[in-house]
Amino acid sequence: MKRKIRYTYPKGLRKALTFSYDDGETGDRRLVGLFNEYSLKGTFHLNDGKFDTGNYISASEVRELYKTQEVACHGVWHKHPCIMSTDEARIEYIDNRAALEKLTGTMVRGLSYAYGEYSDEIIDVARACGIVYSRTVQSTYGFQIPADFMKWHPTIWHGDERLNEMIDNFLNVPDYMELPLLYIWGHSFEFDRNDNWKIIEEAAKRLAHHGDTWYATNMEIYEYISAVRSLVYSADGKSIYNPSAVTVWAEDPDSGTYNLRELYEIGPGQTVGI
């Protein structure tokens, strides 16, 4: 008899947390330090054309500053996506990717839309430039995984009055919810401008060091969910094949309480019986 399974995050973790911050201003230095202090992970979307100007970080510090986090695209110059021609958008994204890859020594495949603007045409251009996910600024106030990662709506902006409510809900998410994700976004300069660093400091303290939570970058979330979605089932549903390069984890929800349930580890290229 085939068993009922439910997907989890790596090693059976119940839920996931990720952050996303735009522009690359100097407040990122303090924010990355805070994330490192609490072992949190996030993605920093940078405009390489603004490095070494005004309140922006320098190009020379990118690799070291963000080495524990993910660096992703935000466009070279932070142009309005819905005003650019498709040719201009292509240059804005591919040049941004190339510059950030050179500075970090990593492959850059993520994006957040400048000003939160996007269209079907812009999404097509971004995909053609090698982008696999892109964040919007539309809050879901929920913990669902996006149907389309190129329209990745976050849970909440860090300055939203409902932030603590969302954190409470996430910390007490019902057991039946599968793969819940809390996604917080913003700009580090907002903390300096509004003199309210305590917002993110208190959030970090509340969210850190929970044994049931996976602390991940945007790309890590994308790659894991993509691996889950790529799984192939046998006709009778008793075997699962993982064609991806990412190990996927699942549990038998009827085999006990959390931490005592039977786990299935489905490695790259493996077929597992259930």
C-alpha positions, 0 to 999 in steps of 0.5 A: 500500500502506498503511503501518504507523504508531505514535503518538508524543507531540508532534513525535515524542517517544517518552515522557512524564512527568507529576507530580501533587500534592494538597492545596495546602500550603505545601510546594508553593512549594518543589516548584513552584520545583524543577519550574521549575528542571528544566522539569518539569510537573505538576498540583496538586490544591487544596482551596480551602476550606483556603486561608489556614489552617494550613499551606495556601497563600493564595488570593491566591498561587494564580495566580502560584505555579502559572502554569507548572503545572496547577491541578485539583480536590481538593474544597472541603474534602477530604471522603471521596468515598464518605461524601458524598451525591451532592448533597454531592459535586456541591457539593464538586466544582462549587464547587471548580471555580468557585473555582479557575477564578476564582483562576487565570483558566483552565478547571479540568477535572481532579480527584484523589479525596480519600483515593483514594476513589471509586465509580461514583456519584462518577465520575458526579457528577464527570463531570456537574460537567465533570470529564474525568479523575481520579487515584486512588492505586493504583500500576500500576508500569507506563507504560500509558495508562489505559483510563478517565481517570476511573480514572487510576491513577498509576505510583507514589507518590514515597515508594515504595521502587520509585521509582528502579527505575521511573525506571530502567525508564522511562529505558530503556523498550523501543522497541516500547512505544507512548506510555509514560507515567511518572506520579509523585504525592504530597503536598509536605508529606510531604517536610517531614514526613519531611525527605526532599526529596532524594527528589524533588530526585534524581528531578528531576535524573535525569528532566529534560532528556531529548530523547525525553521530553514534560514535560506536565501531566495535562490535556495528557496527557488531551487528547493521548490523547483526540485520538489516540482520536478519529482516524477511518480511511478504509475502506481504512486509507490515510487518517486524519482528525483531528476534534479541536483537537489535533495528533497525531503518528505515525511509521513504525516501520520507516523507521529508528531513533529520530529518523530515522523518517518522521513524520506530523503530523495537524493539527486538521481534517486528513486525512493519507494513510499 
